[in-house]
């Protein structure tokens, strides 16, 4: 029996909900890296990326979006289009150069977690 194709209703998704979903995925990736067979440098990189994505990039995004710059200094269409990518890369550079204590602590925590739970190295038990 042939049935009529079902129609789907597109529900608008807010930009913040999409960003939250991306952050959840990024966090799950960080946890997989920290739990996997990674070197200390990889764990450090995961901690830096977590701090950059969770703490620094949202502040940079908010600063960019609330700018009241005069016309010659306003954002160009390209800056509006690629602003989020610029925020993330700037946040990563800030975290790498600043040598933040939270990065050290997260790295230590990830290392301790890896050493205590070697049987949990598969991706199936990541809590996202």
ChimeraX attribute file (.defattr): number of C-alpha atoms within 10 A of each C-alpha:
attribute: neighborCount
match mode: 1-to-1
recipient: residues
	/A:1	2
	/A:2	4
	/A:3	5
	/A:4	5
	/A:5	6
	/A:6	6
	/A:7	6
	/A:8	6
	/A:9	6
	/A:10	6
	/A:11	6
	/A:12	6
	/A:13	8
	/A:14	9
	/A:15	9
	/A:16	9
	/A:17	10
	/A:18	11
	/A:19	12
	/A:20	12
	/A:21	13
	/A:22	13
	/A:23	16
	/A:24	14
	/A:25	13
	/A:26	18
	/A:27	20
	/A:28	16
	/A:29	17
	/A:30	21
	/A:31	20
	/A:32	20
	/A:33	20
	/A:34	26
	/A:35	23
	/A:36	17
	/A:37	13
	/A:38	15
	/A:39	12
	/A:40	14
	/A:41	10
	/A:42	16
	/A:43	25
	/A:44	22
	/A:45	19
	/A:46	25
	/A:47	26
	/A:48	26
	/A:49	24
	/A:50	22
	/A:51	19
	/A:52	23
	/A:53	22
	/A:54	16
	/A:55	13
	/A:56	19
	/A:57	22
	/A:58	17
	/A:59	14
	/A:60	17
	/A:61	17
	/A:62	11
	/A:63	12
	/A:64	17
	/A:65	12
	/A:66	8
	/A:67	11
	/A:68	11
	/A:69	10
	/A:70	8
	/A:71	8
	/A:72	7
	/A:73	9
	/A:74	12
	/A:75	17
	/A:76	11
	/A:77	9
	/A:78	8
	/A:79	13
	/A:80	12
	/A:81	11
	/A:82	10
	/A:83	18
	/A:84	16
	/A:85	13
	/A:86	15
	/A:87	22
	/A:88	20
	/A:89	16
	/A:90	16
	/A:91	25
	/A:92	21
	/A:93	14
	/A:94	16
	/A:95	22
	/A:96	16
	/A:97	9
	/A:98	10
	/A:99	11
	/A:100	13
	/A:101	9
	/A:102	13
	/A:103	22
	/A:104	14
	/A:105	13
	/A:106	19
	/A:107	22
	/A:108	16
	/A:109	15
	/A:110	22
	/A:111	18
	/A:112	12
	/A:113	14
	/A:114	19
	/A:115	11
	/A:116	10
	/A:117	10
	/A:118	12
	/A:119	8
	/A:120	14
	/A:121	16
	/A:122	11
	/A:123	14
	/A:124	8
	/A:125	9
	/A:126	14
	/A:127	10
	/A:128	12
